[in-house]
Amino acid sequence: MNILLLGSGGREHALAWKLAQSRLLSGAQDRFYAAPGNPGIADHAECVALDAADHGAVVHFCNANRIGLVVIGPEAPLVDGLADTLRGEGVSVFGPSKAAAQLEGSKGFTKDLCERAGIPTAAYVRTASFTEAVKALDNFQPPYVLKADGLAAGKGVVIPETREEALAALEDMFGGRFGEAGAEVVIEEFMRGEEASFFALTDGATILSFGSAQDHKRVGEGDTGPNTGGMGAYSPAPVLTPMLRGEVLEKIIAPTVRTLANEGMPYSGVLFAGLMLTKQGPKLIEYNCRFGDPECQVLMTRLQSDLGELMLACADNKLATCQPARFAEETALTVVMAAKGYPDAPEKGGVIDLGEAEAGATGDRVKIFHAGTKQLPDGTLVANGGRVLNVTATGKNATQAQAAAYRAVDAITFPSGFCRRDIGWREVAREGK
């Protein structure tokens, strides 16, 4: 089968690495393409120049190259309806429709769905103007949770500690900080507890659990500084016990899938639930309609099942024929190496030397996923984005995986880069007790 993967980040490199191992690509005539890809993805797929926003160009490429499965990595093309366009042309697609992708495309849409379906989540108010938002603040106690309604690359959440800070943040958000994504702002109750991520595959009827993870959103150690797209992650998240995972499936995932199907927008693809583990039980923070980044990197490192076959079954409404996804018992942990200035103004062009970090010189099992990288004509690898590399290692627990990942980080030369040195700190602390 010929497969096309859309995307260019660390998430897509992890998907490309795992898809390349699929039986779907085991034939001599099978072809694997990625658009636009990156230097790491190029090790597994043929990278082609293709703009996911140009639906006609994507359809033409699929027809010309007999593509049997399209995997859409990032959220923007899903929210833009690319999956609908391709399905309309008879192409199998891993990823939800435009209507179902509103789960990520609109925070307000998801909150309203939770209210209709009785899904546990924070109390909220949707606001469409600064004046309306200021009035709505009276319904909440600090700290306040302010969310841009639309897509904001994982950076659209502000948590002011005081009303004065909240007013300044609202003025900033409605003033255009997040562009169209901030045209509406959702104000939420602040939930206390520990965050975790839960993943499930679904074709709109059947649901398969697909692992857990914890990521680290803040740019600074100790979870300080502004939110980012994610500075590191580990999987599994032991804090999500079997009992809690069952509760998440029963009270959050299943009602979501059922409600969307009943309302004429069945969900097909991966459901990524960001959760808060409160004293009252798991509550939904938000949904993403694609794999997390960098959570995908640690999930793919542990995955033992055939990713291509699972994705094709989702796309073709045959997930009921699949066995449960199998994952290694070990822990995978990834550290994001970012360019200085991230998340505000990352420096591009910094030279990177991976050295022996991935070659087993440290005695560890390490995989480096490329995110924002570029290879110059002379072969030099340079930074070409905010989050540049995902240094991923495995171990029998988080403590061992963390140590291995940082040994690999220290073997890389990247003068204009930085990383957090405490990825996995919660679980490492628990393991040390």
Phi, psi and chi 1 to 4 in degrees:
 res  aa     phi    psi   chi1   chi2   chi3   chi4
   1 MET       -  146.3  173.8  177.7  -73.5      -
   2 ASN   -96.1  133.1  -65.6  -14.0      -      -
   3 ILE  -124.4  140.8  -63.6  176.8      -      -
   4 LEU  -119.4  124.2  170.7   63.8      -      -
   5 LEU  -108.4  127.4  169.0   66.3      -      -
   6 LEU  -102.9  129.3  -62.7  175.6      -      -
   7 GLY   139.0  170.1      -      -      -      -
   8 SER  -144.3   10.3   62.7      -      -      -
   9 GLY  -101.9 -170.1      -      -      -      -
  10 GLY   -63.7  -35.9      -      -      -      -
  11 ARG   -59.1  -46.1  166.4 -175.6   49.5 -134.6
  12 GLU   -69.7  -32.5  -73.9   76.6   33.4      -
  13 HIS   -63.4  -42.4 -173.7 -174.9      -      -
  14 ALA   -63.4  -41.5      -      -      -      -
  15 LEU   -65.6  -40.5  -67.7  173.8      -      -
  16 ALA   -63.6  -43.8      -      -      -      -
  17 TRP   -59.3  -43.1  172.7   67.3      -      -
  18 LYS   -78.2  -39.1 -172.3   56.3   65.7  173.2
  19 LEU   -62.9  -35.6  -80.6  168.5      -      -
  20 ALA   -62.0  -19.3      -      -      -      -
  21 GLN   -89.6   -2.4  -57.4  167.1   32.6      -
  22 SER   -74.4  147.9  172.4      -      -      -
  23 ARG   -63.4  -21.5  -74.1 -177.9  -72.4  -89.7
  24 LEU   -63.8  -21.8  -61.6 -177.3      -      -
  25 LEU  -112.5   23.1  -69.8  168.3      -      -
  26 SER   -87.9  -11.6   60.5      -      -      -
  27 GLY   -82.0  153.3      -      -      -      -
  28 ALA   -62.8  -27.9      -      -      -      -
  29 GLN   -94.2   -5.6  -57.2  -57.8  -44.6      -
  30 ASP   -71.4  139.3  -64.2  -30.6      -      -
  31 ARG  -125.5  142.8  -65.9  -69.1  179.1  -95.1
  32 PHE  -123.9  118.1 -174.6   18.7      -      -
  33 TYR  -115.5  152.1  -57.6   96.1      -      -
  34 ALA  -136.6  140.6      -      -      -      -
  35 ALA  -138.2  123.9      -      -      -      -
  36 PRO   -84.5  -11.0   32.3  -35.3      -      -
  37 GLY    77.4 -171.6      -      -      -      -
  38 ASN  -155.7  175.7   65.4   35.2      -      -
  39 PRO   -57.2  -31.9  -29.6   38.4      -      -
  40 GLY   -73.9  -43.0      -      -      -      -
  41 ILE   -61.7  -31.0  -66.7  172.8      -      -
  42 ALA   -63.4  -16.9      -      -      -      -
  43 ASP   -73.4  -17.3  -70.7  -22.5      -      -
  44 HIS  -120.2  -22.9  -47.8  -71.8      -      -
  45 ALA  -140.4  160.5      -      -      -      -
  46 GLU   -84.0  114.2  178.9 -177.0  -18.9      -
  47 CYS   -81.9  133.8  -67.4      -      -      -
  48 VAL  -129.0  152.4  -65.1      -      -      -
  49 ALA   -83.3  109.0      -      -      -      -
  50 LEU  -151.5  126.7 -166.5   60.6      -      -
  51 ASP   -92.7  115.0 -177.6    2.9      -      -
  52 ALA   -63.3  -20.3      -      -      -      -
  53 ALA   -76.3  -16.3      -      -      -      -
  54 ASP   -95.8   89.6 -173.3  -18.1      -      -
  55 HIS   -59.6  -39.7  -68.1 -160.1      -      -
  56 GLY   -62.7  -40.1      -      -      -      -
  57 ALA   -67.3  -38.3      -      -      -      -
  58 VAL   -66.3  -44.3  177.2      -      -      -
  59 VAL   -61.2  -44.9  168.3      -      -      -
  60 HIS   -60.1  -43.4  176.0   75.8      -      -
  61 PHE   -62.3  -43.5 -177.6   87.9      -      -
  62 CYS   -62.0  -42.1  -70.1      -      -      -
  63 ASN   -68.3  -42.4  -70.2  -25.6      -      -
  64 ALA   -69.4  -27.5      -      -      -      -
  65 ASN  -112.8   15.4  -66.5  -82.0      -      -
  66 ARG    49.3   51.7  -58.2 -171.5  -51.5  -81.2
  67 ILE   -72.9  126.3  -61.1  -60.3      -      -
  68 GLY   -94.0  -19.9      -      -      -      -
  69 LEU  -152.1  130.1  173.7   66.2      -      -
  70 VAL  -109.1  128.5  175.1      -      -      -
  71 VAL  -110.5  116.1  176.8      -      -      -
  72 ILE   -96.0  112.9  -57.8  176.4      -      -
  73 GLY   -77.6  -58.5      -      -      -      -
  74 PRO   -83.7  166.7   27.6  -31.0      -      -
  75 GLU   -77.9  -33.3   61.6  -85.8   18.5      -
  76 ALA   -57.5  -47.6      -      -      -      -
  77 PRO   -63.7  -29.9  -20.4   32.7      -      -
  78 LEU   -69.1  -46.4  -66.6  166.4      -      -
  79 VAL   -65.0  -27.7  172.7      -      -      -
  80 ASP   -79.5   -8.8 -173.4   42.5      -      -
  81 GLY    90.1   18.5      -      -      -      -
  82 LEU   -62.4  -37.2  178.7   58.3      -      -
  83 ALA   -60.3  -39.1      -      -      -      -
  84 ASP   -63.2  -43.9  -57.8   81.7      -      -
  85 THR   -60.8  -46.0  -59.7      -      -      -
  86 LEU   -67.5  -42.6  -70.3  168.2      -      -
  87 ARG   -62.2  -34.9  -73.4 -167.3 -177.1  103.8
  88 GLY   -63.7  -21.0      -      -      -      -
  89 GLU   -99.2    9.1  -64.3  -66.9  -32.6      -
  90 GLY    82.8   15.6      -      -      -      -
  91 VAL   -93.9  133.3 -180.0      -      -      -
  92 SER   -72.7  132.5  -66.0      -      -      -
  93 VAL  -131.0  134.7 -175.9      -      -      -
  94 PHE   -94.9  107.9 -178.9   82.4      -      -
  95 GLY   148.1  148.4      -      -      -      -
  96 PRO   -76.4  164.1   28.5  -35.4      -      -
  97 SER   -68.4  168.4   65.8      -      -      -
  98 LYS   -59.5  -41.9 -180.0  175.6 -176.3  176.4
  99 ALA   -63.7  -46.2      -      -      -      -
 100 ALA   -71.7  -30.0      -      -      -      -
 101 ALA   -69.7   -6.4      -      -      -      -
 102 GLN   -60.4  -19.1  -70.4 -180.0   92.0      -
 103 LEU   -53.5  -34.8  -78.3  179.1      -      -
 104 GLU  -101.2  -32.7 -179.3  167.1    3.5      -
 105 GLY   -69.0  -19.5      -      -      -      -
 106 SER  -145.1  112.4  169.9      -      -      -
 107 LYS   -60.6  -38.2  -57.8  -66.5 -169.3  -58.7
 108 GLY   -64.5  -40.3      -      -      -      -
 109 PHE   -56.9  -46.0  172.7   87.4      -      -
 110 THR   -67.1  -40.8  -61.1      -      -      -
 111 LYS   -63.9  -40.4  -60.8  -61.8  -73.3 -169.8
 112 ASP   -65.6  -39.3  -70.6  -10.9      -      -
 113 LEU   -63.1  -42.3 -179.2  140.9      -      -
 114 CYS   -59.3  -39.2  -72.6      -      -      -
 115 GLU   -66.6  -42.4 -170.6  169.4   57.6      -
 116 ARG   -66.8  -36.9  -65.6 -164.6  -55.9  -83.6
 117 ALA   -93.9   -2.3      -      -      -      -
 118 GLY    70.4   31.1      -      -      -      -
 119 ILE   -85.3  129.7  -65.1  169.0      -      -
 120 PRO   -65.7  124.7   20.5  -30.8      -      -
 121 THR  -157.9  177.5 -172.2      -      -      -
 122 ALA   -74.4  149.2      -      -      -      -
 123 ALA   -61.9  149.7      -      -      -      -
 124 TYR  -153.5  164.7   72.9  102.9      -      -
 125 VAL  -140.2  134.3  172.9      -      -      -
 126 ARG   -92.0  133.1  -61.6  177.2   68.5  167.9
 127 THR  -129.9  143.6   64.0      -      -      -
 128 ALA  -116.3    4.9      -      -      -      -
 129 SER  -154.4  162.1   69.1      -      -      -
 130 PHE   -60.8  -44.1  175.4   74.7      -      -
 131 THR   -61.1  -43.6  -58.7      -      -      -
 132 GLU   -63.9  -40.0 -165.3  176.8  -23.9      -
 133 ALA   -67.9  -40.6      -      -      -      -
 134 VAL   -61.0  -42.5  170.4      -      -      -
 135 LYS   -64.6  -38.1 -175.8  176.9  179.8 -179.4
 136 ALA   -68.6  -25.1      -      -      -      -
 137 LEU   -57.7  -27.1  -78.4  179.1      -      -
 138 ASP   -62.6  -19.3  -66.0  -23.8      -      -
 139 ASN   -86.1   -1.6  -61.2  -44.3      -      -
 140 PHE  -130.0  158.8  -60.5   89.2      -      -
 141 GLN  -108.5  148.2  -61.8  -65.6  -39.7      -
 142 PRO   -69.4  154.1   23.1  -32.2      -      -
 143 PRO   -69.8  148.1   25.3  -33.0      -      -
 144 TYR   -95.1  149.0  -56.3   94.8      -      -
 145 VAL  -114.2  115.7  179.4      -      -      -
 146 LEU  -116.1  125.7  -47.4  177.6      -      -
 147 LYS  -126.6  126.1  -64.6 -177.5  176.6 -179.5
 148 ALA   -62.4  134.4      -      -      -      -
 149 ASP   -65.3  -37.2 -179.3   68.6      -      -
 150 GLY   -96.5 -167.9      -      -      -      -
 151 LEU   -71.0  129.2  -62.5  179.3      -      -
 152 ALA  -139.2   30.7      -      -      -      -
 153 ALA    55.6   34.5      -      -      -      -
 154 GLY    77.9    7.7      -      -      -      -
 155 LYS  -118.2   13.0  -55.4  167.7 -167.9  173.8
 156 GLY   -90.9   16.5      -      -      -      -
 157 VAL  -112.6  130.1  179.9      -      -      -
 158 VAL  -124.4  135.7 -177.0      -      -      -
 159 ILE  -123.6   83.4  -54.1  178.8      -      -
 160 PRO   -72.4  144.6  -11.7   28.2      -      -
 161 GLU   -87.4  -22.1  -65.6  -71.4  -21.0      -
 162 THR  -130.5  164.8   67.1      -      -      -
 163 ARG   -64.6  -36.7 -175.5  178.5  176.9   87.3
 164 GLU   -62.8  -43.3  -70.3   69.0   26.9      -
 165 GLU   -65.3  -36.5  -68.5  174.5   -7.6      -
 166 ALA   -64.7  -42.1      -      -      -      -
 167 LEU   -63.0  -42.1  -68.2  173.7      -      -
 168 ALA   -65.3  -40.2      -      -      -      -
 169 ALA   -66.0  -41.5      -      -      -      -
 170 LEU   -64.2  -41.3  -73.6  169.9      -      -
 171 GLU   -61.4  -39.3 -171.6  169.7   13.1      -
 172 ASP   -66.4  -44.2 -166.7   26.4      -      -
 173 MET   -67.4  -47.1  -65.4  170.6   86.0      -
 174 PHE   -73.5  -14.4  -79.3  109.8      -      -
 175 GLY   -83.7   -2.0      -      -      -      -
 176 GLY   112.6    9.9      -      -      -      -
 177 ARG   -56.9  -38.6  176.2 -178.6  176.0 -174.7
 178 PHE  -108.5   18.1  -60.4  113.8      -      -
 179 GLY    61.4 -141.9      -      -      -      -
 180 GLU   -62.2  -26.7  -68.4 -177.4    6.8      -
 181 ALA   -61.1  -26.3      -      -      -      -
 182 GLY   -98.5   14.4      -      -      -      -
 183 ALA   -65.2  -26.9      -      -      -      -
 184 GLU  -128.8  143.2 -176.7  174.8  -40.6      -
 185 VAL  -125.7  131.8  173.5      -      -      -
 186 VAL   -98.2  127.4  176.3      -      -      -
 187 ILE  -104.2  128.3  -57.2  176.4      -      -
 188 GLU  -124.8  157.6  -68.9 -173.3    9.0      -
 189 GLU   -64.5  139.1  162.0 -160.6   19.3      -
 190 PHE   -78.5  123.8 -178.0   82.1      -      -
 191 MET  -101.0  138.5  -65.0 -171.8  -70.8      -
 192 ARG  -105.0  137.8  -60.9 -172.8 -175.8  -82.1
 193 GLY   152.1 -164.4      -      -      -      -
 194 GLU  -107.1  138.4 -173.7  168.7  -15.4      -
 195 GLU   -87.0  148.5  -69.4 -171.1   37.5      -
 196 ALA  -153.2  160.0      -      -      -      -
 197 SER  -117.1  135.6  -58.5      -      -      -
 198 PHE  -125.5  138.2 -177.7   84.6      -      -
 199 PHE  -121.7  143.7  -61.4   82.2      -      -
 200 ALA  -143.6  144.6      -      -      -      -
 201 LEU   -98.8  141.6  -59.6 -177.0      -      -
 202 THR  -150.5  147.5 -180.0      -      -      -
 203 ASP  -106.5   14.0   56.4    8.9      -      -
 204 GLY   103.4  -13.0      -      -      -      -
 205 ALA  -132.7  -59.1      -      -      -      -
 206 THR   -83.3  143.6  -59.5      -      -      -
 207 ILE  -125.2  129.7  -60.2  169.9      -      -
 208 LEU  -119.5  128.1  -71.4 -174.4      -      -
 209 SER   -61.6  145.3  -64.3      -      -      -
 210 PHE  -139.1   39.1 -157.6   77.4      -      -
 211 GLY    93.0  171.5      -      -      -      -
 212 SER  -134.9  161.8   64.6      -      -      -
 213 ALA  -159.5  166.6      -      -      -      -
 214 GLN  -130.1  133.5  -80.0 -168.6  -52.8      -
 215 ASP  -113.7  176.9   76.9  -27.9      -      -
 216 HIS  -129.5  101.3  -59.0   65.0      -      -
 217 LYS   -78.3  -37.6  -75.5  -69.0 -171.6 -172.5
 218 ARG   -72.0  148.6  -58.2  -81.0 -173.4  161.6
 219 VAL   -72.3  -27.8   72.2      -      -      -
 220 GLY  -105.2  157.5      -      -      -      -
 221 GLU   -62.3  149.5  -68.2  169.2   19.3      -
 222 GLY    74.5   17.4      -      -      -      -
 223 ASP    57.1   55.0  -65.7  -33.0      -      -
 224 THR  -118.4  163.5   57.4      -      -      -
 225 GLY    85.6 -176.4      -      -      -      -
 226 PRO   -70.2  158.5   23.9  -33.2      -      -
 227 ASN   -67.8  149.6  -86.8  -26.7      -      -
 228 THR  -129.5 -174.7   70.6      -      -      -
 229 GLY   -72.7  -10.8      -      -      -      -
 230 GLY   131.8  127.1      -      -      -      -
 231 MET  -103.8    1.2  -65.9  -60.0  -67.4      -
 232 GLY   161.4  166.6      -      -      -      -
 233 ALA  -162.2  164.3      -      -      -      -
 234 TYR  -143.9  156.3   63.4   93.7      -      -
 235 SER  -147.0  140.9  173.9      -      -      -
 236 PRO   -78.3  174.5   31.4  -37.0      -      -
 237 ALA  -104.3   95.2      -      -      -      -
 238 PRO   -57.6  -22.5  -26.1   36.8      -      -
 239 VAL   -62.9  -24.8   69.3      -      -      -
 240 LEU   -86.6   84.6  -95.6  177.4      -      -
 241 THR   -67.4  164.4   63.0      -      -      -
 242 PRO   -53.3  -38.5  -29.3   36.5      -      -
 243 MET   -65.0  -43.3 -176.6  178.9   72.5      -
 244 LEU   -68.3  -37.6  -72.9  176.4      -      -
 245 ARG   -62.5  -39.1  -67.0 -163.2  -60.6  -88.9
 246 GLY   -63.3  -39.1      -      -      -      -
 247 GLU   -66.4  -39.6 -168.3  173.0  -17.3      -
 248 VAL   -63.3  -43.9  170.7      -      -      -
 249 LEU   -61.8  -45.2  -83.3  168.6      -      -
 250 GLU   -72.7  -41.5  177.2 -172.1   -6.9      -
 251 LYS  -100.8  -15.3  -63.7 -177.3  178.6  179.7
 252 ILE  -121.9  -59.1  -63.0  176.2      -      -
 253 ILE   -67.8  -54.2  -56.8  -65.4      -      -
 254 ALA   -59.8  -45.2      -      -      -      -
 255 PRO   -63.3  -32.2  -22.0   32.8      -      -
 256 THR   -65.7  -50.2  -60.2      -      -      -
 257 VAL   -61.6  -42.9  172.4      -      -      -
 258 ARG   -65.4  -44.4 -175.6  169.4   56.0 -112.5
 259 THR   -65.4  -44.0  -59.6      -      -      -
 260 LEU   -62.3  -41.5  -73.1  171.1      -      -
 261 ALA   -64.2  -44.2      -      -      -      -
 262 ASN   -64.8  -27.3  -70.4  -18.5      -      -
 263 GLU   -96.0   13.0  -64.7 -178.6   -3.0      -
 264 GLY    82.4   18.6      -      -      -      -
 265 MET  -136.1   65.2   41.1 -173.5  157.7      -
 266 PRO   -56.8  141.0   20.4  -32.2      -      -
 267 TYR   -95.5  130.2 -168.8  100.2      -      -
 268 SER  -129.9  123.3  175.0      -      -      -
 269 GLY   137.0 -149.9      -      -      -      -
 270 VAL  -102.2  135.0   61.4      -      -      -
 271 LEU  -104.2  122.5  -98.3 -179.5      -      -
 272 PHE  -112.1  106.9  166.1   12.6      -      -
 273 ALA   -99.8  117.7      -      -      -      -
 274 GLY   -84.8  123.2      -      -      -      -
 275 LEU  -118.7  150.9  -54.0  168.0      -      -
 276 MET  -114.5  123.9 -175.0   68.0   75.9      -
 277 LEU   -90.5   94.3  -53.5 -178.2      -      -
 278 THR   -95.0  173.6   73.5      -      -      -
 279 LYS   -64.2  -23.5  -69.4 -178.9  179.2  179.4
 280 GLN   -89.1   -0.8  -63.6   78.8   36.2      -
 281 GLY   114.4  178.8      -      -      -      -
 282 PRO   -66.0  136.5  -16.6   29.6      -      -
 283 LYS  -128.2  146.2  -66.8 -173.6  177.9 -176.7
 284 LEU   -77.2  126.9 -178.5   70.2      -      -
 285 ILE   -86.1  -52.5  -60.2  173.3      -      -
 286 GLU  -165.9  163.7   63.5 -176.1   15.4      -
 287 TYR  -109.2  148.1  -89.9  126.5      -      -
 288 ASN  -119.9  147.1  -67.3  -49.1      -      -
 289 CYS  -100.8   20.6   61.6      -      -      -
 290 ARG  -151.3  175.8   36.7   68.0 -170.2 -177.3
 291 PHE   -67.8  147.7  -76.4  106.4      -      -
 292 GLY   -71.2  158.8      -      -      -      -
 293 ASP  -134.5  101.0 -172.0  -14.9      -      -
 294 PRO  -107.5   15.2   36.0  -35.5      -      -
 295 GLU   -62.0  -34.7  -66.5   94.2  -23.0      -
 296 CYS   -57.7  -37.3 -176.6      -      -      -
 297 GLN   -63.5  -39.4  -71.4   82.4  -46.2      -
 298 VAL   -79.9  -31.3  -71.6      -      -      -
 299 LEU   -64.6  -46.6  -74.0  172.3      -      -
 300 MET   -66.2  -32.2  -66.7  -56.7  118.1      -
 301 THR   -64.1  -33.1  -59.5      -      -      -
 302 ARG   -92.5  -18.1  -65.7 -179.6   54.2 -124.6
 303 LEU   -66.3  130.7 -179.2   64.4      -      -
 304 GLN  -108.7  -17.7  -64.6  175.9  -36.2      -
 305 SER   -75.5  167.4  -61.7      -      -      -
 306 ASP   -80.2  106.9 -171.7  -48.1      -      -
 307 LEU   -62.4  -42.0  178.0   64.7      -      -
 308 GLY   -60.0  -43.9      -      -      -      -
 309 GLU   -65.4  -38.5  -69.1 -175.8  -11.6      -
 310 LEU   -65.7  -43.4  -73.6  169.1      -      -
 311 MET   -65.2  -41.8  -73.6 -178.8  158.4      -
 312 LEU   -65.4  -38.3 -175.1   61.9      -      -
 313 ALA   -63.8  -39.1      -      -      -      -
 314 CYS   -61.5  -48.2  -96.4      -      -      -
 315 ALA   -63.5  -33.3      -      -      -      -
 316 ASP  -102.5   15.9  -68.8  -14.3      -      -
 317 ASN    58.1   41.4  -60.5  -49.6      -      -
 318 LYS  -125.5   25.7  -64.4  179.1  179.2  178.1
 319 LEU   -64.7  -25.1 -156.4   56.3      -      -
 320 ALA   -63.2  -20.4      -      -      -      -
 321 THR   -86.0   -4.1   66.3      -      -      -
 322 CYS   -93.9  149.1  -65.6      -      -      -
 323 GLN   -77.2  158.2  -64.4  -64.0  -45.6      -
 324 PRO   -56.0  145.6  -25.3   34.5      -      -
 325 ALA   -64.4  137.8      -      -      -      -
 326 ARG  -106.8  135.1  -67.1  177.9  -68.3  105.8
 327 PHE  -127.8  147.8  -69.5   88.4      -      -
 328 ALA   -65.1  147.4      -      -      -      -
 329 GLU   -71.8  -19.9  -66.7  -65.3  -32.9      -
 330 GLU   -69.7  169.7   60.8 -168.3   -0.6      -
 331 THR   -98.5  137.8  -63.3      -      -      -
 332 ALA  -113.6  137.4      -      -      -      -
 333 LEU  -136.3  133.9 -175.6  144.4      -      -
 334 THR  -122.3  139.4 -169.0      -      -      -
 335 VAL  -112.8  126.5  176.5      -      -      -
 336 VAL   -84.7  124.4  170.3      -      -      -
 337 MET   -97.4  118.5  -62.5 -170.3   74.9      -
 338 ALA  -112.1  162.6      -      -      -      -
 339 ALA   -82.2  141.4      -      -      -      -
 340 LYS   -52.7  138.8  -72.5 -179.8 -179.3  177.0
 341 GLY    99.0  -16.6      -      -      -      -
 342 TYR   -68.2  140.0  179.4   76.2      -      -
 343 PRO   -92.9    0.2   33.4  -36.2      -      -
 344 ASP   -82.7  -59.4  -64.7  -38.2      -      -
 345 ALA  -140.2   76.2      -      -      -      -
 346 PRO   -65.7  143.4   22.1  -32.2      -      -
 347 GLU   -81.7  125.1  -60.7  177.8   15.1      -
 348 LYS   -96.4  156.0  -68.4 -173.2  177.1 -177.4
 349 GLY    95.8   -4.4      -      -      -      -
 350 GLY   -64.2  132.7      -      -      -      -
 351 VAL   -75.6  139.9  175.7      -      -      -
 352 ILE  -123.9  132.6  -56.0  162.5      -      -
 353 ASP  -122.6  110.0 -177.3   -2.1      -      -
 354 LEU   -73.5  -14.9  -61.0  179.5      -      -
 355 GLY    53.3 -132.6      -      -      -      -
 356 GLU  -104.1   18.6  -63.0  -62.8  -52.4      -
 357 ALA   -59.1  -34.1      -      -      -      -
 358 GLU  -105.4   -0.1 -160.6  179.3   36.4      -
 359 ALA   -92.2    7.4      -      -      -      -
 360 GLY    82.7    9.0      -      -      -      -
 361 ALA   -63.9  -28.0      -      -      -      -
 362 THR   -85.8   -5.5   62.0      -      -      -
 363 GLY    83.3    5.6      -      -      -      -
 364 ASP  -105.2  160.8  -58.5  -52.3      -      -
 365 ARG   -91.2  109.5  -73.7  172.2  -65.4  157.2
 366 VAL  -130.2  139.5  173.8      -      -      -
 367 LYS  -131.4  127.7  177.3   66.1 -178.0  173.8
 368 ILE  -103.6  117.1  -62.4  172.0      -      -
 369 PHE   -96.9  129.5  -64.9  111.0      -      -
 370 HIS   -80.4  137.7  -69.0 -123.2      -      -
 371 ALA  -118.3  -83.6      -      -      -      -
 372 GLY  -100.9   74.2      -      -      -      -
 373 THR  -123.8  161.8   64.5      -      -      -
 374 LYS  -147.3  140.6  178.9 -179.1  179.2 -179.4
 375 GLN  -105.8  123.7 -164.8  160.8   34.9      -
 376 LEU   -76.0  163.5  -58.9 -179.1      -      -
 377 PRO   -54.8  -28.9  -28.8   36.7      -      -
 378 ASP   -86.4    5.2   64.7   -0.3      -      -
 379 GLY    93.7   -6.6      -      -      -      -
 380 THR   -66.9  134.7  -58.2      -      -      -
 381 LEU   -94.8  129.0 -170.7   67.7      -      -
 382 VAL  -132.0  161.0  -61.4      -      -      -
 383 ALA   -73.6  138.5      -      -      -      -
 384 ASN  -139.9   29.7 -167.1   44.8      -      -
 385 GLY  -176.0 -173.0      -      -      -      -
 386 GLY   -77.5  -60.2      -      -      -      -
 387 ARG   -90.8  121.8  -65.6 -176.3  -64.4  168.4
 388 VAL  -105.4  -47.8  179.8      -      -      -
 389 LEU  -134.3  151.3  -60.7  169.8      -      -
 390 ASN  -119.7  103.5  -54.1  130.3      -      -
 391 VAL   -89.2  111.5 -176.7      -      -      -
 392 THR  -119.2  130.4  -48.4      -      -      -
 393 ALA  -136.9  162.0      -      -      -      -
 394 THR  -123.1  158.2   56.0      -      -      -
 395 GLY  -163.5  173.1      -      -      -      -
 396 LYS   -70.7  -17.6   72.9  175.0 -175.8  179.9
 397 ASN  -152.8 -179.4   54.4   28.7      -      -
 398 ALA   -65.2  -35.6      -      -      -      -
 399 THR   -61.0  -47.0  -57.4      -      -      -
 400 GLN   -69.6  -41.2  -74.4 -166.3    1.7      -
 401 ALA   -64.4  -39.4      -      -      -      -
 402 GLN   -62.5  -47.2 -177.4 -164.5   60.8      -
 403 ALA   -61.0  -42.0      -      -      -      -
 404 ALA   -65.3  -41.3      -      -      -      -
 405 ALA   -63.1  -42.2      -      -      -      -
 406 TYR   -74.6  -26.3  -77.1  112.7      -      -
 407 ARG   -63.8  -39.6  -79.1 -167.2  -70.1  -91.8
 408 ALA   -68.3  -41.9      -      -      -      -
 409 VAL   -55.8  -43.7  165.2      -      -      -
 410 ASP   -71.5  -13.8  -68.1  -22.7      -      -
 411 ALA   -88.9   -3.8      -      -      -      -
 412 ILE   -98.8  137.0  -64.7  171.2      -      -
 413 THR  -102.0  113.7  -57.7      -      -      -
 414 PHE  -150.6   77.0 -178.1   18.2      -      -
 415 PRO   -56.4  -32.2  -23.4   34.4      -      -
 416 SER   -97.0   20.5   62.3      -      -      -
 417 GLY  -114.1  167.5      -      -      -      -
 418 PHE  -152.4  166.4   75.1   97.6      -      -
 419 CYS  -153.4  162.6   68.2      -      -      -
 420 ARG   -75.9  145.5  -78.7 -178.5   57.2  166.3
 421 ARG  -105.1   14.8  -55.2  -69.1  -55.0 -166.5
 422 ASP  -129.4   24.6   63.3  -14.5      -      -
 423 ILE   -61.3  130.8  -58.9  -57.8      -      -
 424 GLY    86.3   12.8      -      -      -      -
 425 TRP   -61.5  -34.9   66.7  -92.4      -      -
 426 ARG   -63.5  -48.2  -71.2 -176.5 -176.6   85.8
 427 GLU   -72.1  -36.1 -166.1   56.0   32.1      -
 428 VAL   -61.5  -41.0  169.5      -      -      -
 429 ALA   -64.0  -40.4      -      -      -      -
 430 ARG   -65.5  -39.1  -78.3 -170.3  -78.3  -99.6
 431 GLU   -69.2  -24.8  -70.2  173.2   -4.2      -
 432 GLY   -82.1   -7.4      -      -      -      -
 433 LYS   -81.1      -  -70.5 -177.1  179.1  178.3
